[in-house]
Amino acid sequence: MRAGTGRPPQPPDYEEQQAGLAALLQGWRDRGTQPDDEVPEKLVYPLDHAYTPAELGFAALKGADAAAAGVLATAAREARCDLHLALLTVEESGAAEYADSYGSRRGRWKEDEDAFEAGEVYDGSVTLSEWRRPDGGGETVLGAIPVKEAALTCRCPRCGELARFLADPGREAWVLKAAEANRRHVEETIKASHCDVDTATDRRGRPYSLVCTKNQASYERRAKQRAEDTENLRVLG
């Protein structure tokens, strides 16, 4: 029951966000028709919550996921893009290493899972499956589709965290609190992979932290090139 005589609460209005997203999707779709432009055929937007195949469906999404799906559905319809909900599965295989705290437990004869941590990753895969449509339709003919993560030059656990940070559009910054060698290794991976990330070292506390913040360097380069191409076409025309 609501007390008072003021204006009743209204549902959130996402029209501005929907219009902006529709324009972005329209631009992406239009660029995809140009043979010389390397544009991905599909875009992946990770949601906040985890779902089982039985729970997967637009009507069953929770909280912020439901709000995001509503904005995406309207924007995709306006931009004439197909929208699907899918299950993202990450599989990795590699070596197990003793955890840093193992030395204080050497008196034990019986080892347990807590004595180990993930080491070097030898192989891995990311796939999308269990496709759902906004109209409630179930599995489509798309089947299982592999997803390419950020093309990093290394797949160690720390660079795996970096890849997940890069793939998550909702995260603007990531902090790695680690020894100097590990921080330097991640910085070298960022540079070698030409990631759109600024780095800085936070020297408060021990060990120091590497602060990684996303930037728009690639977008700005493409926008500049597009503006130059448009101007050249105008001059030639």
MDAnalysis code that builds the backbone (N, CA, C; Angstrom):
import MDAnalysis as mda
import numpy as np

u = mda.Universe.empty(711, n_residues=237, atom_resindex=np.repeat(np.arange(237), 3), trajectory=True)
u.add_TopologyAttr("name", ["N", "CA", "C"] * 237)
u.add_TopologyAttr("resid", np.arange(1, 238))
u.add_TopologyAttr("resname", ["MET", "ARG", "ALA", "GLY", "THR", "GLY", "ARG", "PRO", "PRO", "GLN", "PRO", "PRO", "ASP", "TYR", "GLU", "GLU", "GLN", "GLN", "ALA", "GLY", "LEU", "ALA", "ALA", "LEU", "LEU", "GLN", "GLY", "TRP", "ARG", "ASP", "ARG", "GLY", "THR", "GLN", "PRO", "ASP", "ASP", "GLU", "VAL", "PRO", "GLU", "LYS", "LEU", "VAL", "TYR", "PRO", "LEU", "ASP", "HIS", "ALA", "TYR", "THR", "PRO", "ALA", "GLU", "LEU", "GLY", "PHE", "ALA", "ALA", "LEU", "LYS", "GLY", "ALA", "ASP", "ALA", "ALA", "ALA", "ALA", "GLY", "VAL", "LEU", "ALA", "THR", "ALA", "ALA", "ARG", "GLU", "ALA", "ARG", "CYS", "ASP", "LEU", "HIS", "LEU", "ALA", "LEU", "LEU", "THR", "VAL", "GLU", "GLU", "SER", "GLY", "ALA", "ALA", "GLU", "TYR", "ALA", "ASP", "SER", "TYR", "GLY", "SER", "ARG", "ARG", "GLY", "ARG", "TRP", "LYS", "GLU", "ASP", "GLU", "ASP", "ALA", "PHE", "GLU", "ALA", "GLY", "GLU", "VAL", "TYR", "ASP", "GLY", "SER", "VAL", "THR", "LEU", "SER", "GLU", "TRP", "ARG", "ARG", "PRO", "ASP", "GLY", "GLY", "GLY", "GLU", "THR", "VAL", "LEU", "GLY", "ALA", "ILE", "PRO", "VAL", "LYS", "GLU", "ALA", "ALA", "LEU", "THR", "CYS", "ARG", "CYS", "PRO", "ARG", "CYS", "GLY", "GLU", "LEU", "ALA", "ARG", "PHE", "LEU", "ALA", "ASP", "PRO", "GLY", "ARG", "GLU", "ALA", "TRP", "VAL", "LEU", "LYS", "ALA", "ALA", "GLU", "ALA", "ASN", "ARG", "ARG", "HIS", "VAL", "GLU", "GLU", "THR", "ILE", "LYS", "ALA", "SER", "HIS", "CYS", "ASP", "VAL", "ASP", "THR", "ALA", "THR", "ASP", "ARG", "ARG", "GLY", "ARG", "PRO", "TYR", "SER", "LEU", "VAL", "CYS", "THR", "LYS", "ASN", "GLN", "ALA", "SER", "TYR", "GLU", "ARG", "ARG", "ALA", "LYS", "GLN", "ARG", "ALA", "GLU", "ASP", "THR", "GLU", "ASN", "LEU", "ARG", "VAL", "LEU", "GLY"])
u.atoms.positions = np.array([
    [0.847, -1.195, 0.000],
    [0.000, 0.000, 0.000],
    [0.886, 1.250, 0.000],
    [0.499, 2.243, -0.806],
    [1.292, 3.456, -0.925],
    [0.649, 4.584, -0.132],
    [1.456, 5.240, 0.727],
    [0.942, 6.353, 1.533],
    [1.265, 7.676, 0.838],
    [0.444, 8.694, 1.080],
    [0.698, 10.010, 0.514],
    [-0.109, 10.260, -0.753],
    [-0.047, 11.512, -1.215],
    [-0.854, 11.894, -2.370],
    [0.009, 12.362, -3.539],
    [1.315, 12.145, -3.432],
    [2.210, 12.576, -4.508],
    [2.062, 11.706, -5.746],
    [2.896, 12.008, -6.714],
    [2.856, 11.269, -7.978],
    [3.255, 9.818, -7.756],
    [2.497, 8.878, -8.253],
    [2.833, 7.460, -8.047],
    [4.143, 7.117, -8.757],
    [4.880, 6.143, -8.242],
    [6.150, 5.753, -8.865],
    [5.923, 5.236, -10.282],
    [6.847, 5.561, -11.168],
    [6.758, 5.162, -12.564],
    [7.860, 4.153, -12.894],
    [7.599, 3.251, -13.824],
    [8.657, 2.320, -14.236],
    [9.781, 3.074, -14.933],
    [11.004, 2.543, -14.909],
    [12.131, 3.228, -15.547],
    [11.863, 3.463, -17.040],
    [12.323, 4.599, -17.532],
    [12.175, 4.934, -18.939],
    [13.529, 4.767, -19.627],
    [13.596, 3.818, -20.556],
    [14.851, 3.521, -21.233],
    [14.835, 3.961, -22.693],
    [13.973, 4.878, -23.054],
    [13.857, 5.267, -24.456],
    [15.167, 5.829, -25.004],
    [15.847, 6.646, -24.208],
    [17.103, 7.233, -24.676],
    [18.150, 6.152, -24.917],
    [18.255, 5.190, -23.973],
    [19.214, 4.101, -24.129],
    [18.851, 3.221, -25.320],
    [17.547, 2.971, -25.505],
    [17.121, 2.142, -26.630],
    [17.447, 2.801, -27.964],
    [17.227, 4.110, -28.053],
    [17.515, 4.824, -29.294],
    [19.010, 4.813, -29.595],
    [19.829, 5.051, -28.564],
    [21.271, 5.042, -28.771],
    [21.784, 3.675, -29.177],
    [21.268, 2.631, -28.523],
    [21.696, 1.270, -28.850],
    [21.225, 0.874, -30.244],
    [20.016, 1.266, -30.611],
    [19.508, 0.954, -31.949],
    [20.396, 1.587, -33.019],
    [20.866, 2.821, -32.777],
    [21.746, 3.485, -33.733],
    [23.078, 2.750, -33.855],
    [23.602, 2.289, -32.721],
    [24.855, 1.538, -32.750],
    [24.694, 0.224, -33.505],
    [23.594, -0.479, -33.248],
    [23.347, -1.746, -33.933],
    [23.139, -1.532, -35.428],
    [22.450, -0.451, -35.777],
    [22.237, -0.144, -37.190],
    [23.577, 0.114, -37.885],
    [24.458, 0.863, -37.214],
    [25.777, 1.118, -37.773],
    [26.583, -0.152, -37.931],
    [26.491, -1.043, -36.929],
    [27.194, -2.329, -37.004],
    [26.654, -3.164, -38.158],
    [25.329, -3.198, -38.315],
    [24.728, -3.985, -39.393],
    [25.122, -3.432, -40.758],
    [25.138, -2.112, -40.889],
    [25.504, -1.500, -42.164],
    [26.971, -1.756, -42.509],
    [27.857, -1.677, -41.494],
    [29.275, -1.933, -41.755],
    [29.516, -3.373, -42.159],
    [28.650, -4.267, -41.697],
    [28.806, -5.677, -42.047],
    [28.586, -5.970, -43.518],
    [27.951, -5.049, -44.236],
    [27.716, -5.247, -45.675],
    [28.903, -4.790, -46.509],
    [29.908, -4.177, -45.864],
    [31.076, -3.706, -46.588],
    [32.162, -4.777, -46.542],
    [32.588, -5.310, -47.703],
    [33.513, -6.450, -47.720],
    [34.877, -6.163, -47.117],
    [35.313, -4.915, -47.137],
    [36.657, -4.598, -46.649],
    [36.697, -4.266, -45.164],
    [35.546, -4.244, -44.500],
    [35.483, -3.888, -43.086],
    [35.362, -5.154, -42.240],
    [36.313, -5.391, -41.331],
    [36.299, -6.597, -40.509],
    [35.327, -6.420, -39.355],
    [34.084, -6.748, -39.588],
    [33.028, -6.604, -38.585],
    [32.546, -7.992, -38.187],
    [32.454, -8.298, -36.894],
    [31.963, -9.627, -36.481],
    [30.512, -9.831, -36.891],
    [30.170, -11.084, -37.227],
    [28.801, -11.393, -37.650],
    [27.839, -11.411, -36.477],
    [28.363, -11.641, -35.272],
    [27.518, -11.720, -34.080],
    [28.177, -10.943, -32.942],
    [27.349, -10.363, -32.090],
    [27.814, -9.666, -30.888],
    [27.291, -10.408, -29.669],
    [28.120, -10.502, -28.633],
    [27.745, -11.222, -27.406],
    [27.720, -10.240, -26.247],
    [26.600, -10.209, -25.519],
    [26.457, -9.361, -24.337],
    [26.249, -10.270, -23.123],
    [27.270, -10.453, -22.252],
    [27.123, -11.333, -21.083],
    [26.147, -10.733, -20.064],
    [25.307, -11.576, -19.495],
    [24.376, -11.153, -18.458],
    [25.005, -11.341, -17.077],
    [24.363, -10.792, -16.054],
    [24.925, -10.819, -14.701],
    [24.722, -12.156, -13.995],
    [23.561, -12.775, -14.199],
    [23.212, -13.994, -13.465],
    [23.534, -15.246, -14.267],
    [23.657, -16.355, -13.553],
    [23.865, -17.661, -14.187],
    [22.526, -18.383, -14.292],
    [22.334, -19.125, -15.389],
    [21.075, -19.831, -15.632],
    [21.370, -21.252, -16.122],
    [20.514, -22.174, -15.736],
    [20.592, -23.529, -16.273],
    [19.803, -23.575, -17.583],
    [20.004, -24.601, -18.413],
    [19.219, -24.712, -19.650],
    [17.719, -24.698, -19.387],
    [17.289, -25.298, -18.270],
    [15.857, -25.334, -17.966],
    [15.318, -23.951, -17.622],
    [16.162, -23.085, -17.044],
    [15.731, -21.749, -16.643],
    [15.832, -20.728, -17.773],
    [16.554, -21.072, -18.827],
    [16.880, -20.097, -19.858],
    [15.657, -19.667, -20.651],
    [15.385, -18.385, -20.649],
    [14.253, -17.834, -21.383],
    [14.116, -16.360, -21.065],
    [13.657, -15.565, -22.020],
    [13.531, -14.124, -21.793],
    [12.585, -13.820, -20.634],
    [11.520, -14.597, -20.497],
    [10.539, -14.336, -19.442],
    [11.069, -14.694, -18.060],
    [12.135, -15.494, -17.985],
    [12.666, -15.937, -16.698],
    [13.900, -15.153, -16.254],
    [14.301, -14.136, -16.992],
    [15.491, -13.377, -16.629],
    [15.259, -12.595, -15.335],
    [16.354, -12.382, -14.595],
    [16.258, -11.767, -13.279],
    [16.779, -10.336, -13.276],
    [16.150, -9.476, -12.502],
    [16.659, -8.138, -12.189],
    [17.203, -7.361, -13.369],
    [18.509, -7.002, -13.263],
    [19.148, -6.197, -14.293],
    [19.181, -6.911, -15.639],
    [19.226, -8.244, -15.622],
    [19.214, -8.996, -16.881],
    [17.913, -8.765, -17.642],
    [16.799, -8.755, -16.913],
    [15.509, -8.526, -17.557],
    [15.438, -7.128, -18.157],
    [15.962, -6.134, -17.423],
    [15.958, -4.763, -17.933],
    [16.829, -4.646, -19.181],
    [18.017, -5.259, -19.147],
    [18.918, -5.216, -20.299],
    [18.294, -5.899, -21.499],
    [17.632, -7.032, -21.275],
    [17.004, -7.759, -22.377],
    [15.881, -6.946, -23.003],
    [15.134, -6.210, -22.182],
    [14.068, -5.369, -22.715],
    [14.603, -4.274, -23.622],
    [15.699, -3.643, -23.182],
    [16.325, -2.598, -24.001],
    [16.883, -3.197, -25.287],
    [17.559, -4.338, -25.170],
    [18.144, -4.982, -26.334],
    [17.079, -5.427, -27.332],
    [15.967, -5.964, -26.835],
    [14.913, -6.451, -27.725],
    [14.323, -5.316, -28.556],
    [14.046, -4.197, -27.904],
    [13.489, -3.044, -28.629],
    [14.496, -2.474, -29.622],
    [15.746, -2.320, -29.186],
    [16.779, -1.763, -30.061],
    [17.053, -2.680, -31.252],
    [17.118, -3.983, -31.006],
    [17.378, -4.927, -32.095],
    [16.245, -4.907, -33.116],
    [15.026, -4.806, -32.643],
    [13.875, -4.749, -33.562],
    [13.937, -3.494, -34.432],
    [14.284, -2.357, -33.820],
    [14.362, -1.112, -34.582],
    [15.518, -1.145, -35.591],
    [16.609, -1.822, -35.233],
    [17.779, -1.885, -36.118],
    [17.702, -3.052, -37.096],
    [16.604, -3.818, -37.021],
    [16.405, -4.989, -37.882],
    [17.522, -6.014, -37.703],
    [17.823, -6.298, -36.438],
    [18.809, -7.315, -36.082],
    [18.104, -8.453, -35.342],
    [18.615, -9.655, -35.488],
    [18.083, -10.797, -34.749],
    [18.666, -10.814, -33.342],
    [17.832, -11.151, -32.369],
    [18.274, -11.229, -30.980],
    [17.946, -12.609, -30.428],
    [18.912, -13.222, -29.775],
    [18.719, -14.527, -29.155],
    [19.320, -14.522, -27.750],
    [18.796, -15.385, -26.916],
    [19.354, -15.667, -25.601],
    [20.038, -17.027, -25.718],
    [21.238, -17.160, -25.150],
    [21.965, -18.419, -25.278],
    [22.736, -18.717, -24.008],
    [23.100, -19.971, -23.857],
    [23.890, -20.426, -22.712],
    [25.365, -20.386, -23.103],
    [26.170, -19.635, -22.328],
    [27.599, -19.536, -22.590],
    [28.341, -20.512, -21.680],
    [29.115, -21.408, -22.285],
    [29.838, -22.432, -21.539],
    [31.333, -22.253, -21.745],
    [32.081, -22.158, -20.632],
    [33.538, -22.012, -20.679],
    [34.162, -23.302, -20.160],
    [35.024, -23.905, -20.962],
    [35.725, -25.128, -20.557],
    [37.227, -24.894, -20.685],
    [37.981, -25.252, -19.644],
    [39.426, -25.099, -19.660],
    [40.075, -26.349, -19.088],
    [41.250, -26.691, -19.612],
    [42.024, -27.804, -19.075],
    [43.475, -27.364, -18.945],
    [44.152, -27.845, -17.913],
    [45.531, -27.430, -17.687],
    [46.122, -28.140, -16.487],
    [47.134, -27.524, -15.910],
    [47.858, -28.136, -14.792],
    [47.424, -27.532, -13.472],
    [47.556, -28.321, -12.417],
    [47.284, -27.847, -11.060],
    [48.612, -27.593, -10.361],
    [48.691, -26.496, -9.621],
    [49.908, -26.141, -8.892],
    [49.590, -25.998, -7.410],
    [50.602, -26.194, -6.565],
    [50.404, -26.007, -5.133],
    [50.098, -24.539, -4.838],
    [49.117, -24.309, -3.985],
    [48.753, -22.947, -3.603],
    [49.846, -22.341, -2.745],
    [49.877, -20.998, -2.676],
    [50.910, -20.299, -1.895],
    [50.883, -20.670, -0.424],
    [49.682, -21.015, 0.069],
    [49.545, -21.314, 1.497],
    [49.890, -22.756, 1.832],
    [50.300, -23.544, 0.821],
    [50.531, -24.968, 1.070],
    [51.680, -25.204, 2.034],
    [52.682, -24.275, 2.041],
    [53.854, -24.485, 2.885],
    [53.526, -24.557, 4.358],
    [52.470, -23.877, 4.787],
    [52.113, -23.873, 6.211],
    [51.346, -25.123, 6.605],
    [51.105, -26.027, 5.622],
    [50.290, -27.212, 5.916],
    [51.061, -28.491, 5.613],
    [52.410, -28.405, 5.646],
    [53.203, -29.548, 5.224],
    [53.130, -30.726, 6.176],
    [52.590, -30.527, 7.349],
    [52.503, -31.638, 8.276],
    [51.423, -32.638, 7.913],
    [50.609, -32.313, 6.952],
    [49.487, -33.186, 6.608],
    [49.932, -34.272, 5.628],
    [49.474, -35.474, 5.861],
    [49.725, -36.560, 4.934],
    [48.680, -36.579, 3.832],
    [47.499, -36.181, 4.150],
    [46.406, -36.230, 3.184],
    [46.248, -34.869, 2.520],
    [46.367, -34.836, 1.201],
    [46.216, -33.598, 0.455],
    [44.768, -33.432, 0.020],
    [44.298, -32.208, -0.025],
    [42.931, -31.946, -0.460],
    [42.944, -30.920, -1.581],
    [41.770, -30.618, -2.101],
    [41.667, -29.710, -3.234],
    [42.164, -28.312, -2.896],
    [42.071, -27.892, -1.625],
    [42.492, -26.556, -1.238],
    [44.004, -26.373, -1.348],
    [44.751, -27.473, -1.458],
    [46.204, -27.378, -1.557],
    [46.652, -26.978, -2.956],
    [45.714, -26.972, -3.917],
    [46.078, -26.690, -5.302],
    [45.315, -25.488, -5.841],
    [45.901, -24.890, -6.871],
    [45.231, -23.819, -7.595],
    [45.502, -24.021, -9.083],
    [44.694, -23.392, -9.921],
    [44.850, -23.546, -11.359],
    [46.187, -22.972, -11.802],
    [46.914, -23.741, -12.601],
    [48.175, -23.291, -13.160],
    [48.013, -22.892, -14.612],
    [48.955, -23.275, -15.438],
    [48.911, -22.913, -16.852],
    [47.762, -23.624, -17.554],
    [47.003, -22.885, -18.337],
    [45.899, -23.450, -19.103],
    [46.418, -23.915, -20.451],
    [46.247, -25.211, -20.737],
    [46.741, -25.758, -21.988],
    [45.726, -25.620, -23.127],
    [44.474, -25.752, -22.777],
    [43.451, -25.715, -23.819],
    [42.153, -25.212, -23.209],
    [41.291, -24.672, -24.038],
    [40.011, -24.165, -23.544],
    [39.085, -23.829, -24.687],
    [37.824, -23.682, -24.355],
    [36.840, -23.332, -25.373],
    [35.702, -22.553, -24.741],
    [35.077, -21.705, -25.538],
    [33.898, -20.950, -25.121],
    [32.848, -21.146, -26.204],
    [31.686, -21.657, -25.832],
    [30.643, -21.926, -26.824],
    [29.296, -21.352, -26.383],
    [28.471, -21.057, -27.357],
    [27.094, -20.627, -27.143],
    [26.158, -21.707, -27.650],
    [25.158, -22.040, -26.842],
    [24.198, -23.077, -27.228],
    [22.864, -22.799, -26.532],
    [21.907, -23.709, -26.684],
    [20.596, -23.573, -26.034],
    [19.937, -22.245, -26.394],
    [19.836, -21.960, -27.662],
    [19.342, -20.664, -28.135],
    [17.860, -20.476, -27.860],
    [17.484, -19.245, -27.470],
    [16.089, -18.891, -27.207],
    [15.754, -17.587, -27.929],
    [14.509, -17.461, -28.373],
    [14.052, -16.254, -29.059],
    [13.174, -15.411, -28.127],
    [13.071, -14.106, -28.394],
    [12.234, -13.256, -27.534],
    [10.764, -13.673, -27.510],
    [10.295, -14.328, -28.574],
    [8.890, -14.732, -28.616],
    [8.616, -16.007, -27.824],
    [9.640, -16.520, -27.156],
    [9.458, -17.722, -26.353],
    [9.819, -18.998, -27.063],
    [10.234, -18.887, -28.322],
    [10.626, -20.072, -29.075],
    [11.862, -20.706, -28.487],
    [11.969, -21.999, -28.671],
    [13.092, -22.735, -28.096],
    [14.280, -22.812, -29.021],
    [15.008, -23.923, -28.963],
    [16.252, -24.118, -29.706],
    [16.073, -23.804, -31.178],
    [16.997, -23.058, -31.738],
    [16.957, -22.713, -33.156],
    [17.946, -23.596, -33.920],
    [18.059, -23.361, -35.195],
    [18.962, -24.161, -36.024],
    [20.424, -23.728, -35.862],
    [20.690, -22.753, -34.985],
    [22.046, -22.249, -34.846],
    [22.992, -23.289, -34.255],
    [22.501, -24.134, -33.343],
    [23.367, -25.126, -32.723],
    [24.411, -24.497, -31.827],
    [25.502, -25.238, -31.575],
    [26.587, -24.736, -30.729],
    [27.549, -23.926, -31.583],
    [27.860, -22.715, -31.140],
    [28.734, -21.820, -31.889],
    [29.907, -21.426, -31.005],
    [31.146, -21.610, -31.482],
    [32.313, -21.184, -30.690],
    [32.402, -19.668, -30.631],
    [32.866, -19.170, -29.493],
    [33.023, -17.728, -29.288],
    [34.503, -17.429, -29.167],
    [34.956, -16.412, -29.876],
    [36.347, -15.988, -29.788],
    [36.481, -14.950, -28.683],
    [37.308, -15.269, -27.674],
    [37.591, -14.289, -26.623],
    [38.623, -13.298, -27.141],
    [38.957, -12.333, -26.311],
    [39.973, -11.366, -26.717],
    [41.233, -12.108, -27.147],
    [41.794, -11.720, -28.278],
    [42.938, -12.429, -28.844],
    [44.203, -12.056, -28.074],
    [44.433, -12.719, -26.955],
    [45.600, -12.442, -26.132],
    [46.746, -13.375, -26.529],
    [47.964, -12.928, -26.271],
    [49.125, -13.733, -26.615],
    [49.452, -14.765, -25.544],
    [48.733, -14.765, -24.424],
    [49.009, -15.694, -23.329],
    [47.694, -16.185, -22.734],
    [47.703, -17.424, -22.198],
    [46.493, -17.985, -21.606],
    [46.746, -18.463, -20.178],
    [47.679, -17.850, -19.483],
    [47.906, -18.182, -18.077],
    [46.714, -17.704, -17.250],
    [46.587, -18.133, -15.985],
    [45.426, -17.723, -15.169],
    [45.244, -16.220, -15.063],
    [46.335, -15.459, -14.926],
    [46.212, -14.006, -14.803],
    [45.738, -13.378, -16.112],
    [46.254, -13.863, -17.232],
    [45.785, -13.347, -18.528],
    [44.379, -13.851, -18.841],
    [44.002, -14.993, -18.237],
    [42.622, -15.446, -18.364],
    [41.667, -14.475, -17.688],
    [42.074, -13.955, -16.518],
    [41.276, -12.919, -15.846],
    [41.196, -11.669, -16.714],
    [42.314, -11.317, -17.351],
    [42.329, -10.164, -18.249],
    [41.359, -10.362, -19.408],
    [41.346, -11.565, -19.982],
    [40.444, -11.847, -21.109],
    [38.991, -11.707, -20.695],
    [38.652, -12.208, -19.490],
    [37.267, -12.099, -19.023],
    [36.887, -10.638, -18.777],
    [37.845, -9.856, -18.272],
    [37.613, -8.420, -18.083],
    [37.350, -7.739, -19.428],
    [38.152, -8.057, -20.429],
    [37.990, -7.451, -21.749],
    [36.662, -7.840, -22.393],
    [36.203, -9.062, -22.117],
    [34.982, -9.559, -22.759],
    [33.714, -9.057, -22.083],
    [33.838, -8.492, -20.887],
    [32.660, -8.055, -20.129],
    [32.408, -6.568, -20.387],
    [31.356, -6.216, -21.146],
    [31.109, -4.807, -21.446],
    [30.695, -3.991, -20.231],
    [30.301, -4.643, -19.154],
    [29.864, -3.921, -17.966],
    [31.002, -3.513, -17.041],
    [32.212, -3.999, -17.301],
    [33.358, -3.690, -16.432],
    [34.275, -2.693, -17.117],
    [34.492, -1.556, -16.467],
    [35.354, -0.514, -17.015],
    [36.781, -0.624, -16.479],
    [36.940, -1.255, -15.305],
    [38.275, -1.332, -14.699],
    [38.468, -2.686, -14.037],
    [39.727, -3.081, -13.921],
    [40.091, -4.350, -13.282],
    [41.384, -4.130, -12.514],
    [41.452, -4.645, -11.300],
    [42.630, -4.466, -10.449],
    [43.270, -5.826, -10.188],
    [44.556, -5.936, -10.521],
    [45.314, -7.152, -10.269],
    [46.318, -6.880, -9.152],
    [46.087, -7.488, -7.994],
    [47.006, -7.338, -6.855],
    [47.936, -8.543, -6.882],
    [49.176, -8.328, -7.280],
    [50.075, -9.465, -7.488],
    [51.527, -9.007, -7.411],
    [52.428, -9.984, -7.410],
    [53.863, -9.693, -7.384],
    [54.270, -8.949, -8.652],
    [55.410, -8.271, -8.576],
    [55.852, -7.434, -9.693],
    [55.985, -8.226, -10.990],
    [56.514, -9.447, -10.929],
    [56.697, -10.247, -12.141],
    [55.365, -10.528, -12.819],
    [54.352, -10.820, -12.022],
    [53.030, -11.104, -12.597],
    [52.395, -9.847, -13.169],
    [52.550, -8.718, -12.479],
    [52.001, -7.468, -13.002],
    [52.682, -7.089, -14.308],
    [54.006, -7.237, -14.344],
    [54.756, -6.903, -15.556],
    [54.350, -7.820, -16.709],
    [54.115, -9.097, -16.405],
    [53.699, -10.050, -17.438],
    [52.356, -9.650, -18.055],
    [51.404, -9.252, -17.215],
    [50.096, -8.838, -17.729],
    [50.217, -7.574, -18.568],
    [51.046, -6.632, -18.098],
    [51.259, -5.407, -18.882],
    [51.849, -5.734, -20.249],
    [52.798, -6.668, -20.304],
    [53.408, -7.056, -21.582],
    [52.380, -7.716, -22.495],
    [51.467, -8.514, -21.911],
    [50.416, -9.139, -22.705],
    [49.479, -8.093, -23.295],
    [49.135, -7.097, -22.490],
    [48.258, -6.017, -22.961],
    [48.891, -5.291, -24.149],
    [50.192, -5.000, -24.030],
    [50.882, -4.291, -25.106],
    [51.025, -5.171, -26.345],
    [51.410, -6.431, -26.155],
    [51.625, -7.330, -27.293],
    [50.326, -7.632, -28.026],
    [49.204, -7.627, -27.296],
    [47.905, -7.939, -27.891],
    [47.162, -6.702, -28.372],
    [47.779, -5.523, -28.189],
    [47.183, -4.252, -28.630],
    [45.787, -4.055, -28.025],
    [45.664, -4.335, -26.740],
    [44.381, -4.171, -26.053],
    [44.098, -2.687, -25.803],
    [42.840, -2.319, -25.842],
    [42.428, -0.943, -25.553],
    [42.329, -0.760, -24.040],
    [43.480, -0.745, -23.386],
    [43.532, -0.690, -21.926],
    [44.674, 0.212, -21.482],
    [44.375, 1.122, -20.551],
    [45.397, 1.931, -19.892],
    [45.781, 1.247, -18.583],
    [47.054, 1.296, -18.222],
    [47.511, 0.647, -16.995],
    [48.221, 1.650, -16.083],
    [48.095, 1.410, -14.791],
    [48.775, 2.222, -13.789],
    [49.034, 1.343, -12.573],
    [50.079, 1.663, -11.816],
    [50.426, 0.888, -10.636],
    [50.005, 1.621, -9.375],
    [49.211, 0.941, -8.543],
    [48.798, 1.484, -7.257],
    [49.754, 0.935, -6.201],
    [50.567, 1.798, -5.601],
    [51.616, 1.369, -4.675],
    [51.175, 1.389, -3.216],
    [49.899, 1.421, -2.983],
    [49.400, 1.344, -1.605],
    [49.285, -0.113, -1.203],
    [49.893, -0.464, -0.089],
    [49.830, -1.841, 0.379],
    [50.801, -2.738, -0.366],
    [50.912, -3.965, 0.124],
    [51.777, -4.961, -0.488],
    [51.003, -6.251, -0.724],
    [51.156, -6.889, -1.879],
    [51.897, -6.424, -3.048],
    [51.176, -5.261, -3.735],
    [51.874, -4.569, -4.617],
    [51.261, -3.479, -5.352],
    [50.171, -4.019, -6.287],
    [49.346, -3.092, -6.777],
    [48.238, -3.477, -7.666],
    [48.404, -2.844, -9.043],
    [48.070, -3.606, -10.058],
    [48.025, -3.091, -11.422],
    [46.575, -2.728, -11.734],
    [46.322, -1.456, -12.007],
    [44.971, -0.979, -12.298],
    [44.818, -0.866, -13.816],
    [43.904, -1.631, -14.361],
    [43.665, -1.652, -15.812],
    [42.320, -0.985, -16.105],
    [42.321, -0.014, -16.998],
    [41.111, 0.741, -17.348],
    [40.920, 0.722, -18.860],
    [39.731, 0.368, -19.299],
    [39.453, 0.306, -20.732],
    [39.454, 1.708, -21.341],
    [39.928, 1.795, -22.585],
    [39.841, 3.044, -23.326],
    [39.203, 2.781, -24.686],
    [39.100, 3.802, -25.504],
    [38.442, 3.677, -26.807],
    [39.420, 3.944, -27.945],
    [40.656, 3.519, -27.784],
    [41.679, 3.811, -28.786],
    [41.321, 3.247, -30.157],
    [40.871, 1.991, -30.199],
    [40.527, 1.379, -31.497],
    [39.341, 2.085, -32.128],
    [38.342, 2.376, -31.309],
    [37.165, 3.071, -31.828],
    [37.543, 4.446, -32.371],
    [38.394, 5.162, -31.625],
    [38.792, 6.495, -32.066],
    [39.590, 6.436, -33.359],
    [40.439, 5.403, -33.508],
    [41.185, 5.252, -34.764],
    [40.242, 4.989, -35.927],
    [39.245, 4.096, -35.696],
    [38.291, 3.788, -36.775],
    [37.434, 5.001, -37.102],
    [37.030, 5.738, -36.067],
    [36.201, 6.921, -36.301],
    [36.982, 7.969, -37.094],
    [38.258, 8.143, -36.751],
    [39.093, 9.099, -37.474],
    [39.252, 8.679, -38.925],
    [39.507, 7.367, -39.142],
    [39.664, 6.877, -40.506],
    [38.377, 7.032, -41.296],
    [37.260, 6.758, -40.651],
    [35.967, 6.885, -41.325],
    [35.708, 8.351, -41.707],
    [36.042, 9.284, -40.818],
    [35.859, 10.699, -41.121],
    [36.734, 11.121, -42.292],
    [37.985, 10.627, -42.313],
    [38.885, 10.952, -43.419],
    [38.369, 10.367, -44.728],
    [37.851, 9.130, -44.690],
    [37.312, 8.508, -45.895],
    [36.096, 9.270, -46.404],
    [35.237, 9.688, -45.470],
    [34.047, 10.449, -45.859],
    [34.432, 11.773, -46.515],
    [35.447, 12.441, -45.953],
    [35.904, 13.711, -46.518],
    [36.517, 13.492, -47.901],
    [37.277, 12.420, -48.050],
    [37.873, 12.134, -49.352],
    [36.803, 11.859, -50.402],
    [35.774, 11.118, -50.013],
    [34.678, 10.844, -50.947],
    [33.951, 12.134, -51.327],
    [33.803, 13.033, -50.334],
    [33.137, 14.298, -50.616],
    [33.941, 15.118, -51.613],
    [35.264, 15.127, -51.439],
    [36.119, 15.893, -52.347],
    [36.091, 15.297, -53.754],
    [36.127, 13.964, -53.835],
    [36.098, 13.307, -55.142],
    [34.751, 13.478, -55.825],
    [33.693, 13.536, -55.013],
    [32.356, 13.667, -55.589],
    [32.060, 15.058, -56.043],
])
